[in-house]
């Protein structure tokens, strides 16, 4: 092996290392859609450049991340070194060079609305927070976050709607009135945030189109406090709960174990070093699609880039696992029945 005895940071470039240090789901999505999802050829799903550019929320590499820049586009990386050629082709074609594509703002808002509202609905269904607790939080904690009368009016109206739906459920003798009220309220809030996202986009249209807009579109609308409240309540009542902590610890243990095992196996793969019987078996477990992608995209690359792509092969494999499959694989490898 050409790099035997060397440390990884002596072999890979700063950007290659940064891709692993700053793993990002959006960057993985670009990779999945352009290289890993085989339908016809090696170009993944063959999506058009506009669609690909819309999913790149952060048009910077792992060495360009700057969380203190004041521009949301610099907060995380948006593509791996492995997809830098694709990223450049996409942005040069659309004209979104050094900035977000306008549609990325809309996609981001859609994601936020879906996740923020779903988290609250699930929190109530699973008993992390009750209707009374939710109402108390909305009434007493977040009103002072509103920056102007328009935002406060929108926020207060939303809180009133929650109470109204609960009273209606009681009046109509609906079973589980608290849950019914929250479910109806979630639909209402989704409509409010959709309208606010539309306002945020249209009222900042020129800045968005010329690449100078630096924020989320909901954050500059009257829906900002509602969106913030949803996130903060979920964080306090769900993501800081002991139940979730246990799940996160368990998931971290499983992922760390799988990364360790498969990384050790792929380091010698596709080199002149002999693989152990265990490493051969581990590599045999990796999806044929991912192995094929590695072979195609590592052809004629130098040895350092091949090593980088083999390490990406491991992240590709583990990222593609469902929670249940990762847990089952961990148990099977460890002989846990």
C-alpha positions in Angstrom: 0.0 0.0 0.0 1.4 3.4 -1.1 0.6 5.2 2.2 1.4 2.5 4.7 2.4 4.0 8.0 1.2 7.5 7.2 -1.5 9.4 9.1 -4.7 10.1 7.2 -4.1 13.9 7.4 -0.8 13.3 5.6 -2.6 11.6 2.7 -5.8 13.4 2.1 -6.2 17.1 1.2 -7.7 19.6 3.6 -11.0 19.5 1.7 -11.1 15.8 1.6 -10.6 15.6 5.3 -13.2 18.4 5.9 -15.8 16.4 4.1 -15.6 13.8 6.8 -15.2 16.2 9.7 -18.3 18.2 8.6 -20.6 15.5 7.3 -23.8 17.1 5.9 -27.0 15.5 4.8 -27.6 18.0 1.9 -24.1 17.2 0.5 -24.9 13.5 0.7 -28.2 14.2 -1.1 -26.3 15.7 -4.0 -24.1 12.7 -4.1 -27.0 10.3 -3.9 -28.9 11.9 -6.7 -26.0 12.3 -9.1 -24.0 9.2 -8.6 -25.4 6.6 -6.3 -29.0 6.1 -7.5 -28.5 4.0 -10.7 -31.4 4.1 -13.1 -29.9 4.3 -16.6 -26.2 5.2 -16.3 -23.5 6.5 -14.0 -25.2 9.9 -13.7 -27.6 8.9 -11.0 -31.2 10.0 -11.4 -30.3 12.4 -14.3 -32.1 15.3 -12.8 -31.9 18.7 -14.5 -29.5 21.3 -13.2 -32.2 23.6 -11.8 -33.6 20.9 -9.6 -30.1 19.9 -8.4 -29.2 23.5 -7.6 -32.4 23.9 -5.6 -31.3 21.2 -3.2 -27.9 22.8 -2.6 -28.8 25.0 0.4 -25.1 25.8 1.2 -23.1 26.5 -1.9 -19.7 26.2 -0.2 -17.2 23.4 0.3 -16.1 22.0 3.6 -13.1 24.4 3.7 -15.3 27.5 3.1 -17.7 27.0 6.0 -18.1 30.3 8.0 -20.8 30.2 10.6 -20.0 33.8 11.6 -20.3 35.4 8.2 -23.9 36.5 8.7 -24.9 34.8 5.5 -26.9 31.6 5.9 -25.4 30.0 2.8 -22.0 29.7 4.6 -23.4 27.8 7.6 -22.6 24.3 6.3 -21.1 22.7 3.3 -23.3 21.9 0.4 -21.2 19.4 -1.6 -18.3 17.0 -1.3 -14.9 17.3 -3.0 -16.1 14.2 -5.0 -19.0 16.2 -6.5 -17.1 19.5 -7.0 -17.1 19.1 -10.8 -20.9 18.5 -10.7 -21.4 21.5 -8.4 -19.4 23.8 -10.7 -21.3 22.5 -13.8 -24.6 23.1 -12.1 -24.0 26.6 -10.7 -22.3 27.8 -14.0 -25.3 26.6 -15.9 -27.9 28.2 -13.6 -25.9 31.3 -12.9 -26.1 30.9 -9.1 -22.4 31.3 -8.6 -21.3 32.0 -5.0 -25.0 32.3 -3.9 -28.1 30.2 -3.4 -30.4 29.3 -6.2 -33.7 31.2 -5.6 -35.6 27.9 -5.4 -33.3 26.8 -2.5 -35.0 29.3 -0.3 -38.4 27.9 -1.1 -37.3 24.3 -0.6 -35.7 25.2 2.7 -38.9 26.9 3.9 -40.9 23.8 2.9 -38.6 21.6 4.8 -38.8 23.8 7.9 -42.6 24.0 7.8 -42.9 20.2 7.4 -40.4 19.3 10.2 -41.4 22.0 12.7 -45.1 21.2 12.6 -44.6 17.4 12.5 -42.4 17.5 15.5 -45.0 19.3 17.6 -47.8 17.0 16.4 -45.7 13.9 17.2 -44.7 15.3 20.6 -48.3 15.6 21.6 -49.3 12.2 20.2 -46.4 10.4 22.0 -47.0 12.2 25.3 -43.8 14.4 25.4 -46.0 17.5 25.9 -49.7 17.9 26.7 -52.1 20.4 25.2 -52.1 22.4 28.4 -48.3 22.6 28.4 -48.2 23.6 24.7 -50.8 26.3 25.3 -48.9 27.6 28.4 -45.6 27.8 26.5 -47.2 29.6 23.6 -49.0 32.1 25.8 -46.3 32.9 28.3 -42.8 32.3 26.7 -42.7 33.5 23.2 -44.9 36.6 22.8 -42.0 38.9 23.7 -40.0 37.5 20.8 -42.2 39.3 18.3 -40.3 42.2 16.7 -43.3 44.3 15.6 -47.1 44.6 15.9 -47.8 42.7 12.7 -45.8 39.7 13.9 -47.4 39.8 17.3 -50.8 39.9 15.8 -50.1 36.9 13.7 -48.7 35.0 16.6 -51.5 35.9 19.1 -54.1 34.9 16.4 -52.4 31.5 16.1 -52.5 30.9 19.9 -56.2 31.9 19.9 -56.9 29.4 17.2 -55.5 26.6 19.3 -57.8 27.4 22.2 -60.7 27.8 19.7 -60.1 24.3 18.3 -60.0 22.8 21.7 -63.3 24.5 22.8 -64.9 23.3 19.6 -63.8 19.8 20.2 -65.2 19.9 23.7 -68.5 21.4 22.4 -68.8 18.7 19.8 -67.9 15.9 22.3 -65.0 14.8 20.2 -63.0 11.9 21.6 -59.5 13.0 22.6 -60.2 16.8 22.3 -56.7 17.9 23.1 -55.1 15.8 20.3 -57.9 16.8 17.9 -57.3 20.5 18.7 -53.5 20.2 18.1 -54.0 18.3 14.9 -56.4 21.0 13.5 -54.0 23.7 14.8 -51.0 22.1 13.0 -52.9 22.3 9.7 -53.8 25.9 10.4 -50.2 26.8 11.3 -48.9 25.1 8.2 -51.1 27.4 6.1 -49.9 30.5 8.1 -46.2 29.6 7.5 -46.8 28.8 3.8 -48.3 32.3 3.4 -45.5 33.9 5.4 -42.9 32.0 3.3 -44.5 33.4 0.2 -44.4 36.9 1.6 -40.8 36.5 2.6 -39.9 35.4 -0.9 -41.9 38.0 -2.8 -40.9 40.9 -0.6 -37.2 40.1 -1.0 -37.5 39.0 -4.6 -34.8 41.3 -6.0 -32.2 40.5 -3.4 -32.9 36.8 -3.8 -32.6 36.9 -7.5 -29.3 38.9 -7.5 -27.8 36.6 -4.8 -27.5 39.1 -2.0 -30.2 37.8 0.3 -28.7 36.2 3.4 -31.5 34.9 5.6 -34.3 32.3 5.6 -37.5 33.7 4.0 -39.7 32.8 7.0 -37.4 34.7 9.3 -38.2 38.0 7.6 -42.0 37.4 7.8 -44.7 37.7 10.5 -44.4 33.9 10.9 -40.9 34.1 12.4 -42.0 33.9 16.1 -44.4 31.0 15.4 -41.7 29.1 13.6 -39.2 29.8 16.4 -41.7 28.7 19.1 -42.3 25.4 17.4 -38.6 24.6 17.2 -37.9 25.7 20.7 -40.8 23.8 22.3 -39.8 20.6 20.4 -36.2 21.0 21.6 -37.2 21.5 25.3 -39.8 18.8 25.5 -38.6 16.2 23.1 -35.0 16.5 22.1 -33.8 17.1 25.6 -35.8 14.3 27.1 -34.1 11.2 28.7 -35.9 9.0 26.2 -34.4 10.7 23.2 -31.0 10.9 24.9 -31.1 7.2 25.3 -32.0 6.7 21.6 -29.2 9.1 20.5 -26.6 7.3 22.6 -27.7 3.9 21.2 -27.7 5.3 17.7 -24.2 6.8 18.2 -22.9 3.5 19.5 -24.2 1.6 16.5 -23.0 4.1 13.9 -19.5 4.5 15.5 -19.2 0.7 15.6 -20.2 0.3 11.9 -17.9 3.1 10.8 -15.0 1.6 12.6 -15.5 -1.9 11.2 -16.1 -0.9 7.6 -13.5 1.8 7.5 -10.8 -0.6 8.6 -12.0 -3.0 5.9 -12.0 -0.5 2.9 -8.6 1.0 3.6 -6.9 -2.0 2.0 -9.7 -2.7 -0.6 -8.6 -2.1 -4.2 -4.9 -1.9 -3.3 -2.0 -4.4 -3.5 -2.5 -5.2 0.2 -4.0 -8.6 1.1 -7.5 -8.3 2.7 -8.2 -10.5 5.8 -11.0 -12.9 5.5 -13.0 -10.7 7.9 -12.5 -7.6 5.8 -13.6 -9.5 2.6 -16.8 -10.5 4.3 -17.4 -7.0 5.5 -16.9 -5.5 2.0 -19.3 -8.2 0.7 -22.0 -6.7 2.8 -21.7 -3.3 1.1 -24.4 -2.6 -1.5 -23.4 -3.6 -5.1 -24.6 -0.2 -6.2 -22.2 1.6 -4.0 -19.3 -0.7 -5.0 -20.1 -0.1 -8.6 -20.2 3.7 -8.1 -16.8 3.5 -6.4 -15.3 1.5 -9.3 -16.7 3.9 -11.9 -15.6 7.1 -10.2 -12.3 6.0 -8.9 -11.0 4.9 -12.3 -7.8 6.7 -13.3 -7.7 8.6 -10.0 -4.5 8.9 -8.0 -4.1 6.8 -4.8 -5.0 9.5 -2.3 -8.3 10.2 -4.1 -9.0 6.5 -4.3 -8.6 6.3 -0.6 -10.9 9.3 -0.1 -13.5 7.6 -2.3 -13.2 4.3 -0.4 -13.9 6.2 2.8 -16.9 7.9 1.1 -18.0 4.4 0.2 -18.4 3.6 3.9 -20.4 6.8 4.5 -22.5 6.0 1.4 -23.3 2.6 2.8 -24.2 3.6 6.3 -26.2 6.7 5.2 -28.3 4.4 3.0 -29.3 2.2 5.9 -32.7 2.5 7.6 -32.6 2.7 11.4 -33.9 -0.9 11.7 -31.3 -2.3 9.3 -28.4 -0.5 11.0 -29.5 -1.9 14.4 -30.0 -5.4 13.0 -26.6 -5.4 11.2 -24.9 -4.2 14.4 -26.6 -7.0 16.4 -25.8 -9.7 13.8 -22.1 -8.7 13.5 -21.9 -8.8 17.3 -23.7 -12.1 17.6 -26.6 -10.6 19.4 -29.8 -12.6 18.7 
